[in-house]
Amino acid sequence: MKRNKLFRMIFAGSLALVSALTVGTTAFAAKTKIADVSQYQGNINWSKASKSLKFAIIRVKHGNPGDSDYRIDTKRDTNANGAHKYGVPFGQYDYAEFDSKTDAVNDARQFYALSNKNARFYALDNEKRKSGVKGKEQTYVNTWLSTMRTLTNKPVIYYSYQNFVNVNKTSSSKFDGSWIANYSKKPSVPTDLWQYTSTGSLSGISGHVDLSRLVDSSTVSKWYKTTKATYFTSVKNGQKLRATRNINRYSTANLKGKKGSLKYNATVTAKAIVKSSGGTARIQLSDGSYITANKAYVQVK
């Protein structure tokens, strides 16, 4: 009887383990949806959405200051913070309308400055141009991309819809991947991620949402892997640096005692690299204050 009781206990335990593993596997497998969201999705319940989202792509802004339809997405921070809180990897996208090299540079800089530090990748939403740029589309796209390359070591993705790519003969070969919309059938232009509907549904969102499908899962998976932060290891005394995001200045290398702030694009003069008490590199400025040495926040001008 004792042997039978022991056997029943072992058998019950095995069933419990199998059940737990099955639930875990099912939960993981359920995360198959890929959605891009903006303020138009309203208040997203990220707790619910996270249960089925493989990853999300969140809008930051539409156009540049001066454009008639320019606007910063009112939900960019709320959505980024919600996705991060509930463990949803996410990238962010920039609906661009640049019509010159200067416009493309400024667009990329503002987009990056407004993006969330937890974004895994960035996407150029390139589907609308002002008049008078015919034949220069690729030049402006390349300018935007090269600017982003100076700002981040994270993947940068190209988005458009199939007809726009065909009409403008735009190449995304210099990007880390492509994301193409075509709602009738799979795109005939090269793509790694296919936006297949604008009328999808997702738990946690009331109304429609854009959904995408993997075409090249190997490429896309690299977009949302965690990228290791890199820091300056040396600077020259008197070297000019540019803040790429809004950052603070501090009175110590431990970044304690706030002395002020710097807006993105602000220029400062470096003095030396100084280590914090924990060994992290900081940049000491010519005025004696300290800022982060993280290259995601500051660059050589």
PLY file of the C-alpha trace (Angstrom):
ply
format ascii 1.0
element vertex 301
property float x
property float y
property float z
element edge 300
property int vertex1
property int vertex2
end_header
0.00 0.00 0.00
2.84 2.40 0.79
4.37 1.66 -2.64
1.02 2.32 -4.34
0.64 5.57 -2.42
4.17 6.65 -3.39
3.50 5.77 -7.02
0.28 7.81 -7.02
2.15 10.79 -5.52
4.90 10.59 -8.17
2.34 10.19 -10.95
0.30 13.15 -9.71
3.44 15.26 -9.50
4.40 14.32 -13.06
0.98 15.32 -14.32
1.25 18.65 -12.53
4.66 19.29 -14.10
3.40 18.41 -17.58
0.38 20.63 -17.04
2.55 23.56 -15.94
4.87 23.15 -18.91
1.90 22.94 -21.27
0.36 26.12 -19.86
3.70 27.92 -20.17
4.21 26.75 -23.73
0.66 27.66 -24.69
1.03 31.13 -23.17
4.26 31.68 -25.11
2.74 30.36 -28.32
-0.24 32.69 -27.89
2.03 35.72 -28.32
1.76 35.76 -32.08
0.30 39.17 -32.89
2.35 42.13 -34.06
0.59 45.49 -33.88
1.51 49.07 -34.61
-0.32 51.61 -32.47
-0.77 55.33 -32.05
-3.07 57.79 -30.31
-5.87 56.59 -32.59
-6.12 53.35 -30.58
-7.10 55.42 -27.53
-6.36 54.01 -24.09
-4.79 50.59 -24.58
-5.08 48.03 -21.80
-1.48 46.81 -21.99
-2.09 44.15 -19.37
-4.55 42.45 -21.75
-2.69 43.28 -24.95
0.56 41.83 -23.61
-0.94 38.36 -23.46
-1.07 38.07 -27.26
1.55 40.55 -28.49
4.86 39.24 -29.80
6.01 42.84 -30.11
4.58 46.28 -30.85
5.57 49.28 -32.95
4.58 52.62 -31.43
4.23 55.94 -33.24
6.22 58.92 -31.96
5.28 61.73 -34.32
3.80 62.74 -37.65
5.77 65.17 -39.83
8.08 68.02 -38.84
7.46 71.38 -37.15
6.17 73.68 -39.88
4.18 70.98 -41.66
0.46 71.71 -41.75
-0.31 68.27 -40.32
2.59 68.11 -37.84
1.81 66.52 -34.50
3.55 64.62 -31.73
1.63 61.48 -30.83
-0.18 62.15 -27.58
0.05 58.49 -26.51
3.73 57.89 -27.34
4.91 57.89 -23.72
1.83 56.14 -22.33
2.10 53.35 -24.89
5.87 52.94 -24.52
5.63 52.82 -20.73
2.67 50.41 -20.86
4.43 48.05 -23.25
7.60 48.11 -21.14
5.71 47.57 -17.89
4.02 44.41 -19.21
7.07 42.99 -20.95
6.13 43.70 -24.58
9.23 44.39 -26.70
8.62 47.43 -28.88
10.04 49.62 -31.58
8.97 53.15 -32.48
8.17 54.76 -35.80
8.40 58.18 -37.40
5.79 59.21 -39.99
8.05 61.47 -42.06
7.33 64.10 -44.71
10.82 65.56 -45.22
11.41 67.45 -48.46
15.11 68.34 -48.22
18.31 66.96 -46.73
18.13 69.50 -43.91
14.53 68.55 -43.23
15.48 64.86 -43.14
18.31 65.50 -40.65
16.09 67.59 -38.37
13.28 65.05 -38.63
15.54 62.17 -37.55
17.03 64.17 -34.67
13.65 65.18 -33.29
12.24 61.69 -33.70
15.15 60.16 -31.81
14.99 62.79 -29.06
11.28 62.07 -28.53
11.65 58.29 -28.62
11.61 56.13 -25.51
14.88 54.80 -24.07
13.39 51.29 -23.97
12.64 51.14 -27.71
14.43 48.16 -29.26
14.43 49.52 -32.82
13.32 52.50 -34.92
11.29 52.65 -38.12
10.96 55.27 -40.85
7.34 55.45 -41.99
7.89 56.69 -45.55
4.58 56.93 -47.37
3.94 60.61 -48.09
5.96 63.40 -49.67
5.33 67.05 -50.32
5.23 68.17 -53.94
8.48 68.97 -55.71
10.60 66.10 -54.39
10.19 63.70 -57.29
13.48 61.99 -58.10
15.02 62.92 -54.73
13.13 60.41 -52.60
16.08 58.05 -52.16
18.45 60.89 -51.29
16.23 62.11 -48.48
15.60 58.59 -47.18
19.35 57.91 -47.11
19.97 61.21 -45.31
17.41 60.34 -42.63
18.99 56.90 -42.21
22.57 58.15 -42.01
21.50 60.63 -39.34
19.89 57.86 -37.31
23.09 55.80 -37.63
24.98 58.60 -35.86
22.42 58.62 -33.05
21.96 54.94 -32.24
23.40 51.46 -32.65
19.93 49.92 -32.56
18.30 48.51 -35.73
16.64 50.98 -38.10
13.77 49.68 -40.27
12.12 50.96 -43.45
8.31 51.04 -43.69
6.10 51.90 -46.63
3.29 50.46 -48.70
3.87 48.46 -51.83
2.65 50.99 -54.41
4.70 53.83 -52.89
7.85 51.71 -53.14
7.10 50.83 -56.75
6.28 54.40 -57.82
9.28 55.97 -56.09
11.70 53.10 -56.77
12.84 53.34 -53.16
15.49 50.92 -51.92
15.63 49.83 -48.29
18.85 47.83 -48.73
20.82 50.04 -46.33
18.29 49.54 -43.53
18.26 46.62 -41.07
15.06 45.32 -42.57
11.84 46.27 -44.30
8.22 46.39 -43.24
5.74 46.70 -46.10
1.98 47.20 -46.11
-0.27 45.54 -48.69
-3.76 44.54 -47.65
-4.85 42.49 -50.68
-2.05 39.94 -50.68
1.56 39.36 -49.66
3.78 42.17 -51.01
5.60 41.57 -54.26
8.42 43.87 -53.14
11.04 42.53 -50.69
9.91 42.64 -47.07
10.71 41.02 -43.73
7.47 42.05 -42.03
4.13 42.29 -43.81
1.43 44.65 -42.57
-1.55 42.72 -43.88
-4.56 44.54 -42.38
-5.68 47.84 -40.93
-8.83 46.34 -39.46
-7.35 43.80 -37.09
-8.46 43.17 -33.52
-6.44 42.81 -30.35
-7.45 42.21 -26.76
-7.00 45.44 -24.83
-7.83 47.68 -27.79
-11.31 48.91 -28.66
-11.72 49.21 -32.40
-9.41 48.37 -35.26
-5.63 48.08 -35.21
-2.96 47.45 -37.85
-1.54 43.94 -37.67
1.53 42.44 -39.34
2.89 38.99 -40.10
6.42 37.66 -40.13
7.94 36.99 -43.54
11.56 36.57 -42.44
11.42 35.66 -38.75
15.21 35.40 -38.47
15.71 39.01 -39.56
12.79 40.42 -37.58
13.83 38.68 -34.35
17.07 40.68 -34.45
15.13 43.93 -34.37
13.84 43.54 -30.86
16.77 41.86 -29.13
18.27 43.94 -26.33
21.15 46.13 -27.51
23.97 46.72 -25.07
24.66 50.34 -24.13
28.00 51.80 -25.20
29.89 54.58 -23.44
32.57 57.07 -24.31
35.93 55.89 -23.00
37.79 59.10 -23.81
37.15 62.70 -24.83
39.51 65.54 -25.65
39.65 68.58 -23.42
37.68 71.24 -25.31
35.88 68.76 -27.56
32.37 69.80 -28.61
29.56 67.36 -27.91
25.88 67.38 -28.80
23.03 66.14 -26.60
20.86 63.81 -28.66
18.12 63.69 -26.03
17.06 65.91 -23.15
19.48 65.16 -20.32
20.45 66.57 -16.93
23.72 68.01 -15.64
24.91 67.03 -12.16
27.44 68.22 -9.60
29.05 64.78 -9.13
30.17 61.86 -11.30
27.57 59.75 -9.49
24.99 61.97 -11.19
23.82 63.43 -7.91
22.92 67.03 -7.23
21.13 68.24 -10.34
22.61 71.50 -11.65
20.48 71.99 -14.73
19.38 70.34 -17.95
20.27 70.22 -21.62
17.76 70.06 -24.45
18.41 67.83 -27.41
20.77 69.39 -29.97
22.37 71.53 -27.24
26.16 71.83 -27.61
28.50 71.43 -24.63
32.26 71.40 -24.15
33.90 68.30 -22.69
36.82 68.32 -20.28
37.48 64.68 -19.37
36.07 61.22 -18.70
35.58 60.56 -15.00
34.40 57.32 -13.41
31.55 57.14 -10.91
32.08 55.34 -7.60
30.62 52.27 -9.33
33.04 52.52 -12.24
30.67 53.92 -14.88
32.12 56.49 -17.25
30.77 60.05 -17.04
31.66 63.14 -19.03
32.94 66.09 -17.05
32.11 69.34 -18.81
34.22 72.49 -18.96
31.98 74.14 -16.34
32.72 71.32 -13.87
29.34 69.59 -14.12
28.83 65.98 -15.18
26.61 64.27 -17.72
26.11 60.70 -18.86
28.73 59.20 -21.19
26.15 56.86 -22.72
26.37 57.26 -26.50
22.58 56.93 -26.72
22.34 60.41 -25.17
25.37 62.34 -26.41
27.58 62.37 -29.50
30.61 64.16 -30.87
29.48 67.20 -32.79
0 1
1 2
2 3
3 4
4 5
5 6
6 7
7 8
8 9
9 10
10 11
11 12
12 13
13 14
14 15
15 16
16 17
17 18
18 19
19 20
20 21
21 22
22 23
23 24
24 25
25 26
26 27
27 28
28 29
29 30
30 31
31 32
32 33
33 34
34 35
35 36
36 37
37 38
38 39
39 40
40 41
41 42
42 43
43 44
44 45
45 46
46 47
47 48
48 49
49 50
50 51
51 52
52 53
53 54
54 55
55 56
56 57
57 58
58 59
59 60
60 61
61 62
62 63
63 64
64 65
65 66
66 67
67 68
68 69
69 70
70 71
71 72
72 73
73 74
74 75
75 76
76 77
77 78
78 79
79 80
80 81
81 82
82 83
83 84
84 85
85 86
86 87
87 88
88 89
89 90
90 91
91 92
92 93
93 94
94 95
95 96
96 97
97 98
98 99
99 100
100 101
101 102
102 103
103 104
104 105
105 106
106 107
107 108
108 109
109 110
110 111
111 112
112 113
113 114
114 115
115 116
116 117
117 118
118 119
119 120
120 121
121 122
122 123
123 124
124 125
125 126
126 127
127 128
128 129
129 130
130 131
131 132
132 133
133 134
134 135
135 136
136 137
137 138
138 139
139 140
140 141
141 142
142 143
143 144
144 145
145 146
146 147
147 148
148 149
149 150
150 151
151 152
152 153
153 154
154 155
155 156
156 157
157 158
158 159
159 160
160 161
161 162
162 163
163 164
164 165
165 166
166 167
167 168
168 169
169 170
170 171
171 172
172 173
173 174
174 175
175 176
176 177
177 178
178 179
179 180
180 181
181 182
182 183
183 184
184 185
185 186
186 187
187 188
188 189
189 190
190 191
191 192
192 193
193 194
194 195
195 196
196 197
197 198
198 199
199 200
200 201
201 202
202 203
203 204
204 205
205 206
206 207
207 208
208 209
209 210
210 211
211 212
212 213
213 214
214 215
215 216
216 217
217 218
218 219
219 220
220 221
221 222
222 223
223 224
224 225
225 226
226 227
227 228
228 229
229 230
230 231
231 232
232 233
233 234
234 235
235 236
236 237
237 238
238 239
239 240
240 241
241 242
242 243
243 244
244 245
245 246
246 247
247 248
248 249
249 250
250 251
251 252
252 253
253 254
254 255
255 256
256 257
257 258
258 259
259 260
260 261
261 262
262 263
263 264
264 265
265 266
266 267
267 268
268 269
269 270
270 271
271 272
272 273
273 274
274 275
275 276
276 277
277 278
278 279
279 280
280 281
281 282
282 283
283 284
284 285
285 286
286 287
287 288
288 289
289 290
290 291
291 292
292 293
293 294
294 295
295 296
296 297
297 298
298 299
299 300
